[in-house]
Amino acid sequence: MSSAEHGQGGPRETPDQYGAFPRLSPEQLQVLTPHGERRRTAENEMLYREGEPFREFLAILSGTVEIVHDHGGPEERTVAVHGPGRFLGELGLLEGQAAFDTAVVREPGEILAVPVDRQRVLVGRDPVLGDLILRAYLGRRHLLIGLGAGFRILGSCYSPDTLRLREFAARNRLPHRWVDLEKDKEAEALLRRFAIRPEETPVVLWKGDQVLRNPSNAELARIIGLPAPSPETGRYDVMVVGAGPAGLAAAVYGASDGLTTAVVDAVATGGQAGTSSRIENYLGFPSGISGGELIERAVLQARKFDARLMVPAKVTGLTPQNDEYVVTFADGSRARANAVVLASGVWYRRLEVPGIDRLEGISVYYAATVHEAGLCRADPVAVVGGGNSAGQAALFLANHASRVQLLVRGDDLNADMSRYLVDQVERHPKIEVLLHTEVRRVFGSEKLEALLVEDNTSGRRRELQAAALFVFIGARPRTEWLRDVLALDEKGFVLTGADAQPLADPARWAVLGRGPLPLETTLPGVFAAGDVRSGSVKRVAAAAGEGAMSIHLVHEHREQAGSLFRAAGPEGHRPVRSSVPAAD
């Protein structure tokens, strides 16, 4: 048993050491009571099961409940034990996901059961209660990930599909454990137990006995309960492409203004910000906030206002059609939207050096999350880059690795990194900053063993020992699918406003009697926000601000277009419902 001890009267309640297991006050229980029903419980009754969707928010009035991972399976273990005043569930309850563990009554008593839909409304209405529950659920999700609970990915470290599944799980902050076919002693036993041939891997093991053979990201999402797109995606007032800070801000403001809003992302909510271990200069969070927590809060806000989130859903086409746009997805499905906000962010650039290809995803990474950090405990690691992402990663990894070597091509850490980060990096006893240093080669057959680095001023080369390499050397926009659709700058970023005006088709804009609005592209009603936009400030706060601003401009466009199309009459374009922006 990992989190509770057994006494004479059964398992003792798990201490609340990390703020993940708070107790509801009598007043808070009183607030919840009119929205649910009181129910007696029986010994060994299962209140919810691993792999099944949450139906109710459960608060314990009397008795005890044990949270069990792999209930009835060979890896069964106790996650926590809760007594009166505590509540059950974790982040999946608020996000519509399946449960990653099982709740079993150990001492019979009474519970208060509130339907999940009502609970989501209450969380949004009561900021104190909502913050208590959200913080507890975020903490529990973090604990589950650390325990290796959830589904298992069984596959070779050399398999691209294994890497794809691991990245999808990590980026979506899903509890899981990777069993390496090449090195893990458990792998052979699992292959025999489930009659899996090595060539059938990677596989996902779910609910103890369910085997998914090399599932697509969408298939895995559907099983776990992520809101993957349905074949009939419908028509929306606003379609937001990309679910990072800019896209989620647009979704929150669009949906709260009464616009039917959908936000889609090819991989996960959060974008690059979701992989950040700590953001300390984001307004309103003086002690900092992790990228994961910031994104989870934004997702819950978007859901509260009925924005539809679809992940994973890769957009491959954008086609003007009369007064709206047809958005095409990789699976062939389509959706229609009156306006589109492009917030697809950027990809981190790959480090192009000999020997690196075979190690990517094994010990060379382009993000530093809890998942990657857990793979290099007590080992020396290297971080390449001189910006904020590199600084945040170095500080985070210093809590796990024995030593962090920060390799910076330039001669001044202040050139691209915020001062507060420079101060922390330079003061940290486990971080060594190597200026004007570049990686020339990596060594290691199965995993990274060492780096060949060069001082770019003297030409002197030497080897550095490192068990993992984390690369943050800039980014490129995710705009390949837009090259023949709208105007991009020489680096592929989307041109907007005055920069887009000279390249805009005069015939397309003449009917509107105006040129592109500040965040508008060369297509009327198509806006760009955040890192994907040419000239944007690459900061989380700036991206969120542009996402919110894009909705104000959507309203302006819709009002102008609606008036024009109404004037055109029934033989003109389809009328567009105008909306008035809501006050903050």
C-alpha positions in Angstrom: 0.0 0.0 0.0 1.6 3.3 -1.1 -0.4 6.0 0.6 -2.2 4.6 3.6 -1.5 2.3 6.6 -3.9 -0.3 7.9 -4.9 -0.1 11.6 -7.3 -2.2 13.6 -10.3 -0.3 12.2 -9.2 -0.6 8.6 -7.0 1.7 6.5 -6.2 5.1 8.1 -6.9 8.3 6.3 -4.1 9.6 4.0 -2.5 12.8 5.4 -3.0 15.9 3.2 0.7 16.7 2.8 0.5 18.4 -0.6 -2.9 20.1 -0.6 -4.4 17.4 -2.8 -6.8 16.1 -0.2 -8.5 19.1 1.5 -11.6 18.9 3.6 -14.9 20.7 2.7 -16.2 23.0 5.5 -19.7 22.4 6.8 -20.8 25.6 5.0 -19.4 24.3 1.7 -21.2 21.0 2.2 -24.4 23.0 2.8 -23.9 24.8 -0.5 -23.6 21.5 -2.3 -26.5 19.7 -0.6 -29.4 21.2 -2.6 -27.7 20.2 -5.8 -27.3 16.5 -5.0 -28.7 13.6 -3.0 -27.6 11.9 0.2 -26.9 8.2 -0.2 -26.0 5.4 2.2 -23.0 3.3 1.3 -22.2 -0.4 1.9 -18.8 -2.0 2.6 -16.8 -2.9 -0.5 -19.3 -0.9 -2.7 -17.6 0.6 -5.8 -18.5 4.3 -6.2 -16.7 4.5 -9.6 -14.4 2.3 -11.6 -11.1 2.7 -13.4 -11.8 3.3 -17.1 -15.4 4.4 -16.8 -16.5 8.0 -17.0 -17.2 10.0 -13.9 -20.9 10.5 -13.4 -21.0 12.3 -10.0 -19.0 14.5 -7.7 -18.9 12.6 -4.4 -18.4 14.2 -1.0 -18.0 11.9 2.1 -20.4 12.7 4.9 -19.4 9.6 7.0 -17.4 6.4 6.6 -14.2 6.0 4.6 -13.4 5.4 0.9 -10.2 3.8 -0.5 -8.9 4.9 -3.9 -7.3 2.0 -5.6 -5.1 1.7 -8.7 -5.5 -1.5 -10.9 -8.2 -2.8 -8.6 -8.3 -6.6 -8.8 -5.2 -6.7 -11.0 -1.6 -7.8 -10.3 -0.5 -4.2 -9.6 -3.3 -3.3 -7.2 -2.2 -0.6 -4.7 -3.8 2.1 -2.6 -3.5 5.6 -3.8 -5.3 7.3 -0.9 -7.9 6.8 1.8 -10.5 9.5 2.5 -12.8 10.2 5.5 -15.7 12.5 6.3 -15.5 16.0 4.7 -13.3 15.0 1.9 -14.4 14.6 -1.8 -13.5 12.1 -4.5 -12.4 12.3 -8.1 -9.6 14.1 -9.9 -9.1 16.4 -12.9 -10.8 14.0 -15.3 -14.1 14.6 -13.5 -14.1 18.2 -14.6 -12.8 17.5 -18.1 -15.1 14.6 -19.1 -12.4 12.0 -19.0 -12.6 8.4 -17.7 -11.4 7.6 -14.1 -7.8 6.5 -13.7 -8.5 4.6 -10.5 -11.4 2.9 -8.5 -13.2 4.2 -5.4 -14.1 1.4 -2.9 -16.1 1.9 0.3 -14.1 0.5 3.3 -16.2 1.8 6.2 -19.9 2.2 5.3 -21.5 5.6 5.9 -23.1 8.3 3.8 -22.1 10.3 0.7 -23.4 13.4 -1.1 -23.7 12.8 -4.8 -23.8 15.8 -7.2 -24.2 15.2 -10.9 -21.0 16.2 -12.8 -22.8 18.8 -14.9 -24.2 20.6 -11.9 -20.8 20.4 -10.2 -19.1 22.1 -13.1 -21.6 25.0 -12.9 -21.0 25.3 -9.1 -17.2 25.4 -9.6 -17.7 28.3 -12.0 -20.1 30.2 -9.8 -18.4 29.8 -6.4 -14.7 31.0 -6.7 -13.7 29.8 -3.3 -15.2 26.4 -3.6 -14.1 26.2 -7.3 -10.5 27.1 -6.5 -10.4 24.5 -3.6 -11.6 21.7 -5.9 -9.5 22.7 -8.9 -6.3 22.9 -6.8 -7.0 19.5 -5.2 -7.7 17.9 -8.6 -4.6 19.4 -10.2 -2.6 18.0 -7.2 -4.1 14.6 -7.6 -3.4 14.5 -11.3 0.2 15.3 -10.5 0.4 12.5 -7.9 -1.2 10.0 -10.3 1.4 10.9 -13.0 4.2 10.4 -10.5 2.8 7.1 -9.4 2.7 5.8 -13.0 -1.0 5.2 -12.7 -3.4 5.2 -15.7 -2.7 3.3 -18.9 0.5 1.7 -20.0 2.4 2.2 -23.2 4.3 -1.0 -24.1 6.8 -0.4 -27.0 10.3 0.0 -28.1 12.3 3.2 -27.4 13.3 3.0 -31.1 9.7 3.0 -32.4 8.4 6.3 -33.8 4.9 5.2 -32.9 6.0 4.6 -29.3 7.4 8.1 -29.3 4.2 9.5 -30.8 2.0 7.9 -28.1 4.3 8.9 -25.3 4.4 12.5 -26.5 0.6 12.6 -26.8 0.1 11.3 -23.3 2.7 13.7 -21.8 1.4 16.8 -23.7 -2.2 16.0 -22.6 -1.0 15.5 -19.0 -2.5 12.0 -18.9 -1.4 9.5 -16.2 0.5 6.7 -17.8 3.6 4.6 -17.7 5.9 3.6 -20.5 7.2 0.0 -20.4 10.3 -0.1 -22.7 10.3 -3.3 -24.8 14.1 -3.1 -25.1 15.1 -2.7 -21.4 12.2 -3.2 -19.0 12.1 -6.6 -17.3 8.3 -6.3 -17.1 7.9 -6.2 -20.9 8.4 -9.9 -21.5 5.8 -10.9 -18.9 3.3 -8.4 -20.3 3.8 -9.7 -23.9 3.1 -13.3 -22.7 0.2 -12.3 -20.5 -1.7 -10.5 -23.3 -0.5 -12.8 -26.1 1.1 -9.8 -27.9 3.8 -10.4 -30.6 6.7 -7.9 -30.5 5.9 -6.8 -34.0 2.4 -5.8 -32.9 3.8 -3.1 -30.5 3.4 -0.4 -29.5 0.3 -1.3 -27.6 -1.7 0.6 -25.0 -2.9 -1.4 -22.0 -6.1 0.1 -20.5 -8.3 -0.9 -17.6 -6.0 -3.8 -16.7 -7.1 -6.1 -19.6 -7.9 -4.0 -22.7 -5.2 -4.0 -25.4 -5.1 -1.3 -28.1 -2.7 -2.2 -30.8 -0.8 0.8 -32.1 -3.8 3.1 -31.7 -3.9 6.5 -33.4 -3.9 9.6 -31.2 -7.6 10.0 -31.9 -8.4 6.4 -31.0 -6.5 6.8 -27.7 -8.2 10.1 -27.0 -11.7 8.5 -27.5 -10.9 5.7 -25.1 -9.6 8.0 -22.4 -12.5 10.5 -22.9 -10.7 13.4 -24.5 -13.1 15.4 -26.7 -11.9 14.2 -30.1 -13.9 15.5 -33.0 -17.0 13.7 -34.2 -17.6 13.0 -37.9 -20.2 15.7 -38.0 -18.4 18.8 -36.8 -21.2 21.3 -37.6 -21.2 25.1 -38.1 -19.8 27.7 -35.7 -19.6 31.4 -35.4 -15.9 31.1 -34.6 -13.5 28.3 -35.2 -10.2 28.6 -33.3 -7.3 26.6 -34.7 -4.8 25.9 -31.9 -5.4 25.5 -28.2 -2.4 27.3 -26.6 -2.8 30.5 -24.6 -4.0 32.5 -27.6 -6.5 29.9 -28.8 -7.9 29.3 -25.3 -8.2 33.0 -24.6 -10.1 33.4 -27.9 -12.3 30.4 -26.9 -13.1 31.9 -23.5 -14.0 35.3 -24.8 -15.9 34.0 -27.9 -18.0 31.6 -25.9 -18.6 34.0 -23.1 -19.9 36.6 -25.6 -22.5 34.1 -26.8 -20.7 33.0 -30.0 -20.9 29.3 -30.9 -17.2 28.6 -30.5 -15.0 25.6 -31.2 -11.2 25.3 -30.5 -9.2 22.5 -32.1 -5.7 21.3 -31.7 -3.7 18.6 -33.5 -1.9 17.3 -30.3 -3.0 18.8 -27.0 -4.4 21.8 -25.2 -1.6 24.1 -23.9 0.8 24.5 -26.9 4.3 25.2 -25.9 3.2 27.0 -22.7 1.7 23.7 -21.4 5.2 22.2 -21.2 6.6 25.1 -19.1 7.5 24.0 -15.6 7.1 27.5 -14.1 5.9 30.9 -15.4 6.8 33.5 -12.9 6.1 36.8 -14.8 2.5 36.1 -15.7 0.2 38.8 -14.3 -1.8 37.8 -11.3 0.4 34.9 -10.1 3.2 36.5 -7.9 4.5 33.1 -6.8 4.4 31.7 -10.4 2.2 29.1 -12.0 3.1 26.0 -14.0 2.1 25.9 -17.6 0.0 22.9 -17.0 -2.1 24.5 -14.2 -2.5 27.7 -16.3 -3.8 25.7 -19.2 -6.1 23.5 -17.1 -7.7 26.6 -15.6 -8.2 28.1 -19.1 -9.7 24.8 -20.4 -12.2 24.8 -17.5 -13.1 28.4 -18.2 -13.7 27.6 -21.9 -15.9 24.7 -21.0 -17.9 26.8 -18.5 -19.0 29.0 -21.3 -19.8 26.0 -23.5 -16.9 26.4 -26.0 -16.4 23.1 -27.7 -12.8 21.6 -27.5 -11.7 19.0 -30.0 -8.4 17.3 -29.4 -6.7 15.8 -31.3 -8.0 17.3 -34.5 -5.5 18.3 -37.2 -6.7 21.0 -39.6 -5.5 20.6 -43.2 -7.5 23.1 -45.2 -9.2 26.4 -45.1 -11.5 27.4 -48.0 -13.6 30.5 -48.5 -17.2 29.8 -49.4 -19.6 32.7 -49.8 -19.7 34.5 -46.5 -18.1 31.7 -44.4 -15.1 29.3 -44.4 -14.9 25.6 -44.7 -12.4 24.0 -42.3 -11.1 20.6 -43.4 -9.6 18.0 -40.9 -7.1 15.3 -41.5 -9.7 12.6 -41.2 -11.7 14.2 -44.1 -14.4 15.7 -41.9 -15.4 19.4 -42.3 -16.8 22.2 -40.3 -18.1 25.7 -41.3 -17.4 28.9 -39.6 -18.3 32.6 -40.0 -14.9 33.6 -38.7 -11.6 31.8 -38.0 -8.9 32.6 -35.5 -5.5 31.1 -36.3 -3.6 30.4 -33.1 -1.6 27.3 -34.0 1.6 28.5 -32.4 5.0 27.2 -33.3 7.1 24.0 -33.3 10.5 24.0 -31.5 13.3 23.8 -34.0 15.3 20.6 -34.1 19.0 20.5 -33.4 20.8 19.3 -36.6 23.9 17.5 -35.5 25.3 14.0 -36.3 23.9 11.2 -34.3 20.9 13.0 -32.9 18.1 11.4 -35.0 18.1 8.0 -33.4 18.1 9.5 -29.9 15.2 11.9 -30.2 12.4 10.9 -27.8 14.8 8.5 -26.1 17.2 11.0 -24.4 16.9 14.1 -26.6 13.8 16.1 -25.9 12.2 19.4 -27.0 10.2 19.9 -23.8 10.9 19.5 -20.1 7.9 18.1 -18.3 7.5 15.9 -15.3 7.6 12.9 -17.7 11.0 13.7 -19.2 12.5 14.8 -15.8 11.5 11.5 -14.3 13.6 9.7 -16.9 16.9 11.4 -15.9 16.8 11.4 -12.1 20.3 11.8 -10.5 22.0 12.1 -13.9 23.8 15.1 -15.5 21.8 16.7 -18.3 22.4 19.5 -20.8 20.0 22.2 -22.0 20.6 24.1 -25.3 19.3 27.6 -25.7 19.5 31.1 -24.3 15.8 32.2 -24.1 13.2 32.0 -21.3 12.2 28.4 -22.3 15.7 27.2 -21.8 16.1 29.0 -18.5 12.8 27.6 -17.1 13.8 24.1 -18.2 17.2 24.4 -16.6 15.7 25.5 -13.3 13.1 22.7 -13.4 15.5 20.0 -14.3 17.9 21.1 -11.5 15.3 19.7 -9.1 15.8 16.2 -10.7 19.2 15.9 -12.3 22.6 15.8 -10.5 23.9 18.6 -12.7 22.5 20.9 -15.5 24.8 22.4 -18.1 23.1 25.3 -19.9 24.7 25.7 -23.4 24.3 29.2 -24.8 25.5 30.1 -28.3 25.8 33.8 -27.5 28.1 35.6 -25.0 25.4 37.1 -22.8 22.6 35.3 -21.0 20.8 38.6 -20.6 20.4 39.0 -24.4 17.3 36.8 -24.8 16.4 35.7 -21.2 14.3 37.7 -18.7 16.3 39.2 -15.9 14.5 37.3 -13.1 15.4 34.0 -14.8 19.0 35.0 -15.4 19.3 35.8 -11.6 17.9 32.4 -10.6 19.9 30.4 -13.2 23.2 32.1 -12.2 22.5 31.6 -8.5 21.5 27.9 -8.7 24.3 25.7 -7.4 23.5 22.8 -9.8 23.4 24.8 -13.0 26.6 25.6 -15.0 26.2 28.2 -17.7 28.6 27.7 -20.7 28.5 30.7 -23.0 29.5 30.8 -26.7 29.1 27.0 -26.7 27.5 24.9 -29.5 26.8 21.2 -29.8 28.7 19.5 -32.7 27.9 15.8 -32.1 26.1 13.5 -29.8 27.4 10.1 -28.6 25.5 7.0 -27.6 24.0 4.0 -29.3 20.9 3.3 -27.3 20.8 6.4 -25.2 22.7 9.7 -24.9 26.1 9.3 -23.2 28.0 12.4 -24.1 28.1 15.6 -26.2 30.9 17.1 -28.3 30.7 20.8 -27.8 32.7 23.7 -29.3 33.6 27.1 -28.1 32.6 29.2 -31.1 35.1 31.9 -30.3 38.3 29.8 -29.9 37.2 26.7 -31.8 38.2 24.5 -28.9 36.3 21.3 -28.6 35.6 19.0 -25.6 33.3 16.2 -24.5 30.6 16.7 -21.8 28.9 13.8 -20.0 25.1 14.0 -20.3 22.3 11.4 -19.9 19.8 13.7 -21.6 19.7 16.7 -23.9 16.9 19.3 -23.9 16.8 21.6 -26.9 15.2 25.1 -26.9 16.7 26.9 -29.9 13.8 28.9 -31.3 10.7 27.8 -33.2 9.0 27.7 -36.6 5.3 28.4 -37.3 2.8 25.7 -38.0 1.6 27.2 -41.3 2.6 24.7 -44.0 -1.1 24.2 -44.8 -1.7 27.9 -45.2 0.9 28.7 -47.8 -1.5 28.8 -50.8 -4.4 30.2 -48.7 -3.2 33.6 -47.2 0.0 35.7 -47.1 2.9 34.7 -44.9 6.2 36.4 -44.2 9.6 35.0 -45.3 9.8 32.8 -42.2 6.2 31.4 -42.6 4.5 33.6 -39.9 1.0 34.9 -40.8 0.9 38.5 -41.9 -1.9 40.7 -40.4 -3.2 44.2 -40.4 -1.1 46.8 -42.2 1.5 44.2 -43.1 -1.2 42.1 -44.9 -2.8 45.1 -46.7 -0.4 45.3 -49.7 -0.8 41.5 -50.4 -4.6 41.4 -49.9 -6.8 40.8 -53.0 -8.6 44.2 -53.6 -11.6 42.5 -55.2 -12.2 40.4 -52.0 -12.0 43.5 -49.8 -13.8 46.0 -52.0 -17.3 44.7 -51.1 -16.5 45.4 -47.4 -15.2 48.9 -48.0 -12.2 48.4 -45.7 -8.8 46.8 -45.4 -7.6 44.2 -42.9 -8.2 44.9 -39.2 -5.2 44.8 -36.8 -5.1 41.0 -36.4 -6.9 40.2 -39.6 -5.1 38.3 -42.4 -5.4 38.7 -46.2 -8.7 36.9 -45.9 -11.7 38.8 -44.4 -12.8 37.3 -41.1 -9.7 35.2 -40.7 -7.5 36.4 -37.8 -4.2 35.4 -36.4 -3.2 35.6 -32.7 -0.2 34.6 -30.6 3.1 33.1 -31.7 1.9 32.2 -35.2 1.4 35.8 -36.1 4.2 37.8 -37.8 5.6 40.4 -35.5 4.0 39.0 -32.3 5.7 39.2 -28.9 6.6 35.6 -28.0 5.2 35.7 -24.4 2.3 33.9 -22.8 0.6 37.1 -21.6 0.9 38.7 -25.1 -0.6 35.5 -26.7 -3.6 35.5 -24.3 -4.1 39.2 -24.9 -4.1 38.8 -28.7 -6.5 35.8 -28.4 -9.0 38.0 -26.4 -8.5 41.0 -28.8 -9.2 38.7 -31.9 -12.8 38.1 -30.6 -13.4 41.9 -30.4 -12.3 42.1 -34.0 -14.5 39.1 -35.0 -17.5 41.0 -33.6 -16.5 44.1 -35.6 -16.1 42.0 -38.8 -19.4 40.2 -38.2 -21.3 43.5 -37.6 -19.9 45.0 -40.9 -20.5 41.8 -42.9 -24.0 41.3 -41.4 -25.1 44.8 -42.4 -23.7 44.3 -45.9 -25.3 40.9 -46.4 -28.6 42.0 -45.0 -28.5 44.9 -47.5 -27.8 42.4 -50.3 -31.2 40.7 -49.6 -32.3 37.1 -50.0 -30.3 36.7 -53.2 -27.1 37.8 -51.6 -25.1 36.0 -48.9 -26.6 34.2 -46.0 -27.5 36.7 -43.2 -25.1 36.7 -40.3 -26.3 37.2 -36.7 -24.5 40.2 -35.2 -23.3 40.1 -31.6 -22.3 42.8 -29.2 -19.1 42.2 -27.2 -19.8 41.6 -23.5 -18.0 43.7 -20.9 -15.2 42.2 -19.0 
